[in-house]
Amino acid sequence: MQKIFLFLLVMFVTACKQTAPPQPFGALPDKAQLNWHEMEYFSLVCYGLNTYTEEEWAFGDVDPGLFNPSDLNTDQWAQTASEAGMKGLILVAKHHDGFCLWPSKYTAYSVAATPWKNGEGDVLGDLSESCKKYGLKLGVYLSPWDRNHAQYGQREYVDYYYRQLEELLTEYGEVFEFWIDGANGGTGYYGGANERRNIDRKTYYGYDSIFSIVKKNQPQAVIFSDVGPGVRWVGNENGIAGETNWNTIETEGMAPGESGREFHKKLGTGEQGGQQWIPAEVNTTLLWPKAWYYHTGSRPRSLSNLMDLFYTSIGRGSPLNLGLAIAPTGMVREEDKRALLKFREQVKREFETNLAESARIKASDTRGKSKMYSPENCVDGDKATYWATNDSVQAASLEIAFEKETGFNRLLLQENISLGQRIHEFTFEIEENGKFREVAEGTTVGYKRILRFDDLKTSKCRLTLKTTAPCLTLSGIGIYNAPALVADPISNMDTKGMLSFNTVAGVSVFYALGESPDSADFVKYTNPVLIPGGGKVHSYAMDEEAGFKTEILWKEYGIAREKWKVVAVNGRKSKEADLCIDNNPESFLICPENSSGHSHEILMDMGEQHEISAFSYLSRQDGEKEGIVYEYSFWASKNGEQWDRLVGGTFSNIENNPNKRKIDFEKSVDARFLKMVARSDVRESGKASFAEIEVYSNK
């Protein structure tokens, strides 16, 4: 009898242990981070003097009198964001040029020195009220680098920065995110000094003091930088999180902008078992080509491109911070608003009905066989409830059975991250002829993971999850049948100037040439078209049977390069020289450190004379940074002997945004010979890379 009693007692104690909640595992998010995860979608709002000069990184010497919007309306910004499904707006209150969008007590270089509202305006104050009105959260960006301030580089500037930070965090209400980046030190106006100032980026600002000021005044705010401490940069501005995306990482001893190359490679993936919960935020721009500030001719991304961003950010467990460029009027452009609203509509269409909610779900293991941890918790819409396995069960499956054969093409998973991130591997199978066939697999899940795949049909599927933690948890499963989306047309022009489009059965492509074509100018594409002079190509794709068409896209091509040759690289012939004019963005010419000095020179012969109005430079596209040109000049000649310098300057933010940069000349010139000079690269390595060099004509 005593043995039976002891056996029952042991069984009872064991059962109690197993029905107890799973113990937290590893680094955990705090309340502010959990709130940030659940926002999923917000925007960095870019507006200021850069809007009127159409620069990304201004020098700091622009006259504030340029800032005089005709219809600045922060209610329109907030209403647009709210209708688009965003949950917050982060204002670039001060960018690297030092111009402040609030009347700071500590500088004259602000909206107080502008004609707008006779110097009585306050953009940040207006936006704070607009966010409250439309149910949005407010964030602020305050650049540590200031190319206007005369004392930048000295201790006095750091004190100035601290005072401004206190000003922002105490006078404008609650802030959900404080944003800084690692762009620090370099050339600038600096009160008229017009010089380069380098600082110790790790120690100069006193980041611990900055973070303390934020936490003292806004304890609910997360702090963004490439190393956190609240949330980390994802490592690129392309809108892409890692397919493996751990929210945990180790940043001990690192400072914003000074984390090192090896750590930079981990930004997108994080680190399994990292000691700190510092999740990745995906930031990119609505405008295409990529630009944070307004530029004449920039267009919003297409719907299919925005959907790709959705799946490579939110679909990989990272919130999407989609940069919004305010137009010179002070409003969000109508075309940008339309793009955002269509984006939200398409997301709704793709996730309208969760087919798993009406299915039967059976687990291979349930913690204590308790309903408290039942697999049905994964489809109840409550993030706080979850399915869990017994301790030591580190691999388990869920079978989802439908009442009849069902079609679908999306899988959504969510972990209960308040207990830590656990899943490191999963597979998804469908039953066919009584056997399971794998159709998808992945690594991490985290806050949310969404997979896209081709249309499938089955009456039963199986999800298998693995972890190195003591047990598994899962709070959400979604299975969806998203409607087809017509893909954007993809155009290409070869070195001869032959324009072609990729075509898909059942979808027609329509195109038009020129600056601003009318609808009547578009013709259906049937065969390649010769446009040796290049120019703008506008196009859209259309499913004529369904009546659905994409937005109109445009792409600009340079003059055909069939007759081009590279005469010399740094005064010598080079076997690899033609890689910079081969029409292949993946190949590139790399010039090693120049023994005669830092500058590198590419001399080209177009084979005949052309009237040219602009040039473009594309850096290496392999993800490495050495040799990406920062300071440049571009020259032209009719005979290869007498040269005219057409333009020179810097490619701002090209290290993080290494897309094609097109630079217009002040006026068109006739030329046959071209020369691009690279004066420095972003890593100051002494190297220079050239993937593609093109020139353009206004003809």
C-alpha angles and dihedrals in degrees: 000000000000090000091052090049092051091048092051090046091053091048090050094050091047091050091049091052092050094049091050112100116271113266115252112264127217124322114356134206119248122228094269091052092048090052089048092051091053093053090067096174133045141132142246103221113215118197137134141086088330087067091064098040092040092228128138096207111021120203095238097250101094116129109249087217087082089072103088110124117192097215113012106177119172090179087065090051093050095043091051092049092047094049089047091057098252119147101203149009124223111200120211090228092177125009128191091285089069096234111143124215090206128057096259116197090219104059140035091213097091144087087289088073094052133091090238108114087348090286093305097105130112116191094185092049091050092048092049090058092043092053090053090049094053099037097252130139120238127228133178137213118203113181114223090205111076117184092185103052115098093213098049107137093033131091091252091066092053090054088049090052092051091051092050091048091053088049093054096044098047105039107045107052131248119354122201098190136021111204130202132156136202101255102122136155131000138105120350149144093255096182093316099315091114095199146119116269120188122193136186096263093197099054110015100084097039094231093192088061091048092051091047091054090052095048093045094054102028108026091168093057125101118220118227126205135121088277101031125195086201104017131356134225112254091231100251141054094224096095095251128133121188118272082228102052120172117185088210126082141150117246103158111150095009129121132200111281092008105074100115134241098275092053090046089062089058096053094090096043105031118204128284106236093014112167096231132055100229107147124199124257117205112219127183139135135271090215122084127237084043112268130149094203130050117280126180109255097018114136132201117258117270121258094253090049091051090050089052087054090051092057095044093050117024088022090058096047101266127111115245115238101192111191116232118205114206114219123238090261089065094249138103105258116250092237090054091049092050091051092051094048093048088050092055091046092053093049088052091050093051095049101034099117126030104210091193091068092071095040130093113250123201125183127210087219134013124189108260088339083273126154086222087076099030119146088239086075087073092069102037094093093238116120090198094064121069148165115252136181129223118272113279091025099116099162123046141152138223120206115206114198122190124204090241139000106303133193123223142151107188135069122192124190132180132187126209091248093180083080093046136268111291116155115094100165139021140170131199123207137180127210117245122174091345095309132096119240122194112239103166141013138181147168120228128024108179119153092347139348124186125185126197120205140158119287112289134187127201143129094226137031135178132216118198120192132190134195142171089215120098090263145357128256129186126176103179143034124176128179115186140176104216119198117246117268119209107239122234116261114259115215131193135184120201126213091271091058096254111152119208139166133215108243132202127201111264094016124095126204122217123192142179133188129222140051103297112001123191121234089257090060094066117101131186114261114239107147138013115282126215114232105160092169092056120212138153119327118197119195147162136186123229137192094212094191094054093034092230120137136176126240116275111267128192134203128183123221129197129227113298111269101204092116096041126112134176106240097190145348112214088344095308138091115257130197091213096044096106091062088086093059102032096105090242113115092192094063121067145176114239119198113203122223108304113236091205094055141303099287121098124197130204114194116197136184116206091198093236139029121277136176104241131190105176145007134213134208127201117191127210111301101201095099096255120120107205111109098017100144116242106167116038147160130200126210137186136197138181095211106019092250110071110051132195121202103227101180143345139178140098134309099232120218091357093137092067096028106039097174127134112294117207117196121193122217121229088246138358118268136191112242145153101183125057133192128191118192121198108203098178142352130227094255095042087234094140090241130114130204128198121186098165136358118189139169129210137212131211091213 
